Amino acid sequence: TLPKIHFFAATGGTGKLMYGTCLTIWEPHKMPSQNNDGSKKNNKMIRVFLPKCLVILSSYQYLTAFREYLTQLNRLSKNGDMTLPVERYIVNFCAEIPAPAPGAFEVQTTILDSIIKIWAPPHNQPIAWVALPFPQLFECLDVDNIVQVWHCLALERQVLITSTQLSLLTTCAEILLSLLYPMQWSHAYIPVLPHFLVPMLSAPMPFFCGINKSNLASALCDLSGDCVVVDLDMNLVTLGPNTPPLPQMPPQMEGILRARLDENVGM
């Protein structure tokens, strides 16, 4: 099984977000073979692959940089050139490489043939502008749908994004929130919603959540009629049956916005 990368964001008690970048790899292990009743079977050993997850937690949104580092770290371990435990490399990356001051300088680190660059924009610009892969969102949704989702978020509606790729949920959610600047989303925000928390989608409050598409069918019964569902795989935005009509945007401003998006996105 190939390694997989996904991201998540967790909100602490003070409302501060913590971002996680997860690399799941599969390591071979030998286990005793068992009969159907759980007893050992002729002391025979079988080879199995068990998941191991390496996670970088950070209050910074450097998801692309963290993904590249974990990917190259996995390559390094597969090449047989690793002289220290993999956890030691992560400690070095997290504890010994300083975070760049906003707008001051760029921090670089090298692993194998990859140069990882981290730069923090000034305080008056969202960090997502330099830390997130914006093309991913525009490859999933066209300009009309992006404007519609932005409109829903600006009006503090219930928005649920879904995809078969967990790695898309957090990055696309963060990009959409950055488009609200200078406004900020101040309601419930869970870009990767665990299955056991699906019932919270019935709460009568604004939220912006993401869910694995495999869990979408079971979540539909918990969705209110006001919820807007955004399918990143199908480039589809579905308004709920009770979603209040979106007020019309000022035509001149909407025209300028769409023209600039078309010019820069190239769609």
N, C-alpha and C positions, 0 to 999 in steps of 0.2 A: 504494500500500500504506500502510495506517495505521501510525503509530508503535506500537511495542510496548515494554512495560516488563517486566523480570524482575529477580529478585534472586538472589544466591548468597552463600555463606559459605565462606571458605578458612581452613584451619588452618595456622598458621606452625610453625616448628621448635620453638618454646617452648610450643606448645599454645594460643596466643592466637588468637582468631577475628578475621578481617577480613571485613567485610560489604561487598558490592558491590550498587549499584543501577544498572541499565543501561537506558538509553533507546536503542532502535534506530530510526533514521530512514532514509529512502531519499532520496538526492539525485540529481538528473538530471545526467548527463554525456553528452558526445558522443564516440563511438568510431568508428574507421574500420571499415566493413563488410568482412568477410572471406569468402573462398571456403572450401569444405570442406577444401582443403589448407593453409589458414592464410594464403594470399596476399591482399593487398588487392584489393578489388573496386571498380574504377572510381573510386577516391578518394571514394566515397560515405560520408557520415557518418551514423551511426544514433544515436538517442537511447536511452540505457539508464539505469536507476536502480540505483545502487550503495548498499549498506548502510553506514551510519556509526553507530558506537556511542559514546554519551557515558556515562561511568561515574564514579560517586562512590564512592570507597573510604573506609571509616571503621571504627574499632573500636567505634563505637556502633551500636545497633540502631534508629536513627531511620529505618526504611525507609519509613514513610508520609510523613514530612516530606521525605525525599530524592526520593521519587516525585513528590510535588506540585511540588517545585522544578523538576525536570527537565521535567515536563509543561508547566508555565507558561513555562519557558524556551523550549521548542519553539514554544509559541503566540506568544511575543514575536518569535521569528525569522520566523515565518510572517506576522506583521502588518507586517513591514518597519520596525519601530520600533527595531531593534537598531543602536546606533551603534558597538558594539565587537564584536570576534570573540566567538563563543559561549564559547570556552574562557576568555576573560577573566572572564565572569560566574561561571563555575564556580570559578575561582581565588579570586574575591572571596568566594564562599559558603563555600569550604572553608578558606581561609587567614585571612580577615579577620573572620569572624563567630565569636565565642568559643563554646566548648561550655559549657553551664550547669553550675555546681557542683551536686553532688547535694543535692536538697531545698532549695536556697537561693533561686533566682530563675528566671524564665522568659526565654528569649531569643526574640525575634521578628524576622522579616525580611519584607519585602513585595516581591512581584513581580507586576506587572500588578494585578489586582483580588484577589489571593490573599494572605492573611496566614498565614505559616507560623510555628507556635509549637513551640518545643522546650523541654521541661522534664525534668530528671533527678530521679527519685525518690530518697529517702534510701537510704543504703547497705544498709539492712536490707530493702529491697524490690527485686524484680526490675525491671529497666528495661522489660521487655516490657509491664508493666502499663499504661504510659502511651505506649508507642511503637509498638505493633502493633495492627492491626485485628482484634480478637478476634471480631467477628461473622463474619468469613470462615470461621473454623474451624467454628463452629456452624451455618453455612449449608451446609457440605459434609458434616458428620457429625452424626448425632443423639447425644443424651446417652449412650445405651447404648454406642455405638461409641467415643465419646471416652473413656469410663471404661475400656473394654476396651483401647484403645491405651495409655492412661496406665498401666494395670496391667502391660502388656507391657514398657513402658519402665522402670517401677519395678523389675521383675524382671530387667532387663538382657538382654532378648531381642533377636533380630535383627528389625528393623522396617524395611520398605521402603514408602514412600508414593509414589503415582503420580497423575499428572493430565495432561490435555492442555494445561493452562495453567501455564507455567513460573512465572508470578508467584505462584501459590498455594503452590508447594512450600516455599519458604523461609519465608514468613510463617506457614503452618500448622505447619511443623516447629518454628519458634521459639516459637510459642504453646504447643505441646505440651510442649516442654522447660521453659517457664516454669511449667507446671502441676506440675512435679516439685518446685518450691521447698518446703522448704529443701534438698532433695537436688539433686544436679547430675549431668548425664550426662557420664561421663568416658571414653567409648569413641569409636570412629570415628564421625564426624559429617560427612556430605557431603549437604546438602539438595538440591543439583542435581548429580547424578552424571554426568560426561561419559561418552559412549558408550565411549570407549577404556578407561575404568576399570571397566566392567561386570564383568569377571572377578573383581574383588575381592569381589564378593558371595558367592563360594564360600568365602571365608576362614572358618575355624572360630572366630569371635570375635563378640561383640556389636557391632552397628552400627545406626546410624539414618541412612538415606539416602533420597533422593528421586530419582525418575527420570521423564523424559518418557514418557508412555504409548506414544508411537510406538516407543520402544526396549524396551518391556516384554517383548514376545514373544521377542526375541533374548536377553533377560536371564534368562528362566525356566530355561534349561538350566544357568545358573550358580548359581541359588538353591539353598540347602540345604533339606532337608525341615523345618528348624526355623523358617524365615523366615515372618514375619507380613506379609502384603501389605495395604496400606490404599489403597483406590481412592477418592480425594476426589471424583471426578466421579459415582460411582455410590452413594456412602454405603455402602461395603461393606468389611468387614474379614474377610480370609480367613486362617485359621490353616494353617500347613504340615502335611503329613501326619505329620511327626515332632515337631511342636511339643509340648513337655511340657504337661500340663494346668495351667491357671492355678489356683493355690491360692485357695480361697474367701476373699473379703474379710470382715472382721468384719461381720456383718449390721447391727448398729446403726449403725456408722460409715458403711457403704455406703448405708444408708437416709437418713442425714443428708446425705451428699454429694449423692445424687441429688435429694433434695428441694430443696436449695439451688441446684443447677444448674437444675432445672426452674423454680424461682421467678425466678431472675435471667435465664435465657436465654429463658424464655417459650415453651417447646416442650412 
